Amino acid sequence: MTSRLDGELMEVSMGPQHPSTHGVFRMNVALEGEIVRKLKPVFGYLHRNHEKIGENATYLSSMPYTDRLDYFCSMTNNWAYALSVEKLAG
């Protein structure tokens, strides 16, 4: 129950609870009792320091890190990374 005696809105930050989705998405919700009065989605970024790791790694040793950028389409990330590196290499 989120009702307040003073009648003001209660602001709650809600979002996914899984550790892999930390920082990706959350919602700022203003509640009046059980009624949602305002909702503001906040989209973040899932940054895992991929760029810094890649600075000291070879082309092939960086490839496994592209899997971890997005678990849903990891093969597409590998493909995009390989195409980019091959295009830069000539």
C-alpha positions as CSV (number, residue, x, y, z in Angstrom):
1,M,0.0,0.0,0.0
2,T,1.5,3.3,-1.0
3,S,-1.1,5.8,0.4
4,R,0.2,8.7,2.4
5,L,-1.7,10.6,5.1
6,D,-0.8,14.0,3.8
7,G,-2.2,13.3,0.3
8,E,1.0,14.0,-1.6
9,L,2.3,11.8,-4.3
10,M,4.8,9.1,-3.4
11,E,7.7,8.7,-5.9
12,V,9.1,5.2,-6.4
13,S,11.9,4.1,-8.6
14,M,11.1,0.7,-10.2
15,G,13.0,-1.5,-12.6
16,P,14.2,-4.9,-13.4
17,Q,15.7,-6.9,-10.5
18,H,18.0,-9.2,-12.4
19,P,21.8,-8.4,-12.0
20,S,22.4,-8.5,-15.8
21,T,19.8,-5.8,-16.4
22,H,21.1,-3.3,-13.8
23,G,21.3,0.2,-15.3
24,V,19.5,-0.8,-18.5
25,F,16.0,0.4,-17.7
26,R,14.0,1.9,-14.7
27,M,10.8,3.9,-14.2
28,N,10.2,6.8,-12.0
29,V,6.6,6.4,-10.8
30,A,4.5,8.9,-8.9
31,L,1.7,7.1,-7.0
32,E,-1.3,8.4,-5.3
33,G,-2.5,5.5,-3.3
34,E,-2.7,2.7,-5.9
35,I,-3.2,5.0,-8.8
36,V,-0.2,5.8,-11.1
37,R,-0.3,9.6,-11.7
38,K,3.1,10.0,-13.5
39,L,5.5,7.6,-15.1
40,K,8.8,8.5,-16.6
41,P,10.9,5.8,-18.2
42,V,14.7,6.1,-17.9
43,F,16.8,4.2,-20.3
44,G,20.4,3.6,-19.4
45,Y,23.3,1.8,-20.9
46,L,24.8,-1.6,-20.0
47,H,28.4,-0.6,-20.0
48,R,30.9,-3.3,-19.1
49,N,34.2,-1.6,-20.0
50,H,34.4,-3.4,-23.4
51,E,36.3,-0.6,-25.0
52,K,39.1,-0.5,-22.4
53,I,39.5,-4.3,-22.5
54,G,39.8,-4.2,-26.3
55,E,42.6,-1.6,-26.2
56,N,45.1,-4.3,-25.0
57,A,43.7,-7.3,-26.8
58,T,44.2,-8.7,-30.2
59,Y,41.4,-9.0,-32.8
60,L,40.7,-12.7,-31.9
61,S,41.0,-12.3,-28.1
62,S,38.4,-9.4,-28.2
63,M,35.8,-11.5,-29.9
64,P,34.4,-13.3,-26.8
65,Y,33.7,-9.9,-25.2
66,T,31.3,-9.0,-28.0
67,D,29.1,-11.9,-26.9
68,R,28.5,-10.2,-23.6
69,L,27.3,-6.9,-25.0
70,D,23.8,-8.4,-25.6
71,Y,22.9,-11.9,-24.6
72,F,19.9,-12.0,-26.9
73,C,21.8,-11.5,-30.2
74,S,25.4,-12.3,-29.4
75,M,26.2,-13.9,-32.8
76,T,25.1,-10.7,-34.5
77,N,27.5,-8.7,-32.3
78,N,30.3,-11.1,-33.3
79,W,29.5,-10.7,-36.9
80,A,29.3,-6.9,-36.8
81,Y,32.6,-6.7,-34.9
82,A,34.4,-9.1,-37.3
83,L,33.1,-7.1,-40.3
84,S,34.2,-3.8,-38.8
85,V,37.7,-5.1,-38.0
86,E,38.1,-6.7,-41.4
87,K,37.0,-3.5,-43.1
88,L,39.4,-1.4,-41.1
89,A,42.3,-3.8,-41.8
90,G,41.6,-3.6,-45.5
